[in-house]
C-alpha cells in the first residue's frame, strides 16, 4: 500500500517533533514531489533543512512559501534566519521587518530586528 501525500507530511512533522530533522526530510521531500505547490509541506521541509544546517535549501523552501503566500509572517521570519546564517544580514533584516509588520505582536520578530540594526 502506497503512502498518501498527507501521511508523508504527517510522518515528516512527527520526525520534526521528535528532533529527527534529517529523517523528516526523507518523508517531506517525497510529499513535496507529489504536491510541490503545498505551502505547509514546503514550510516543514524548510524547517527540517534549517535544523540540519542546509541553509541554501531551507532558503529555497521559504522563498517558495512566500511565492505561494506573500503575507506569511513566519515564512518571512524563517527566510530571514536562513539569510542571517549565510551572513546576509541586510537581506535578513528586511525579512524580519516584514515579518514584524505582518505580526506586530511578535516579540521574537522584533527582537531579531534589534539584533541586526
VMD Tcl script that draws the C-alpha trace (Angstrom):
set ca {
  {0.00 0.00 0.00}
  {1.44 3.34 -1.02}
  {1.61 6.27 1.36}
  {-0.54 9.30 0.69}
  {0.89 12.79 0.43}
  {-0.80 13.68 3.70}
  {0.61 10.64 5.53}
  {4.11 11.52 4.27}
  {3.61 15.08 5.50}
  {2.42 13.84 8.91}
  {5.35 11.43 9.13}
  {7.77 14.28 8.40}
  {6.14 16.51 11.03}
  {6.30 13.69 13.58}
  {10.03 13.30 12.92}
  {10.47 17.06 13.38}
  {8.62 16.96 16.71}
  {10.95 14.18 17.88}
  {14.03 16.18 16.87}
  {14.78 13.95 13.89}
  {15.15 16.60 11.19}
  {17.28 14.51 8.82}
  {14.70 11.73 8.84}
  {11.94 14.30 8.35}
  {13.50 15.44 5.08}
  {13.00 11.99 3.53}
  {9.23 11.93 4.02}
  {8.82 15.65 3.31}
  {10.81 15.50 0.07}
  {8.53 12.69 -1.10}
  {5.46 14.73 -0.14}
  {6.85 17.78 -1.96}
  {7.44 15.72 -5.10}
  {3.75 14.78 -5.07}
  {2.41 18.25 -4.24}
  {5.04 20.94 -4.88}
  {2.58 23.81 -4.53}
  {1.57 22.96 -0.95}
  {2.96 25.68 1.34}
  {2.65 23.59 4.51}
  {4.87 20.87 3.06}
  {7.42 23.43 1.85}
  {7.45 25.14 5.26}
  {8.02 21.87 7.14}
  {10.78 20.90 4.72}
  {12.38 24.33 5.15}
  {12.35 23.85 8.91}
  {13.94 20.40 8.57}
  {16.66 21.73 6.25}
  {17.31 24.63 8.62}
  {17.70 22.34 11.61}
  {20.35 20.27 9.85}
  {22.24 23.32 8.60}
  {21.29 23.11 4.93}
  {20.77 26.89 4.71}
  {20.57 27.19 0.91}
  {17.90 24.54 0.65}
  {15.96 25.99 3.58}
  {16.14 29.40 1.92}
  {14.73 27.99 -1.31}
  {11.82 26.36 0.53}
  {10.89 29.53 2.41}
  {11.16 31.59 -0.79}
  {8.69 29.18 -2.40}
  {6.33 29.50 0.58}
  {6.44 33.28 0.06}
  {5.68 32.85 -3.65}
  {2.61 30.87 -2.65}
  {1.67 33.14 0.26}
  {3.46 36.53 0.23}
  {1.96 37.63 3.55}
  {3.11 34.61 5.57}
  {4.83 36.27 8.53}
  {6.54 33.07 9.68}
  {7.99 32.42 6.21}
  {9.50 35.93 6.19}
  {10.97 35.33 9.63}
  {12.33 31.89 8.71}
  {13.79 33.20 5.45}
  {15.48 35.92 7.48}
  {17.02 33.27 9.75}
  {18.35 31.37 6.72}
  {19.84 34.52 5.24}
  {21.40 35.50 8.56}
  {23.01 32.07 8.89}
  {24.57 32.68 5.47}
  {25.95 36.07 6.57}
  {23.43 38.07 4.52}
  {22.30 40.29 7.37}
  {20.85 43.19 5.37}
  {18.59 40.83 3.44}
  {17.70 39.02 6.65}
  {16.78 42.24 8.40}
  {14.41 43.21 5.59}
  {12.52 39.94 6.09}
  {12.48 40.35 9.87}
  {10.94 43.79 9.38}
  {8.32 42.36 7.02}
  {7.51 39.58 9.48}
  {7.17 42.11 12.28}
  {4.91 44.36 10.22}
  {2.68 41.37 9.41}
  {2.56 40.30 13.07}
  {3.32 43.37 15.21}
  {2.65 41.44 18.42}
  {5.56 39.05 17.91}
  {8.40 39.85 20.29}
  {10.51 37.24 18.54}
  {10.33 39.08 15.21}
  {11.03 42.47 16.80}
  {13.99 41.06 18.74}
  {15.65 39.94 15.52}
  {15.37 43.43 14.05}
  {17.07 44.94 17.08}
  {19.81 42.36 16.90}
  {20.83 43.46 13.39}
  {20.19 47.22 13.48}
}
mol new
graphics top color blue
foreach p $ca { graphics top sphere $p radius 0.5 }
foreach p [lrange $ca 0 end-1] q [lrange $ca 1 end] { graphics top cylinder $p $q radius 0.2 }
display resetview
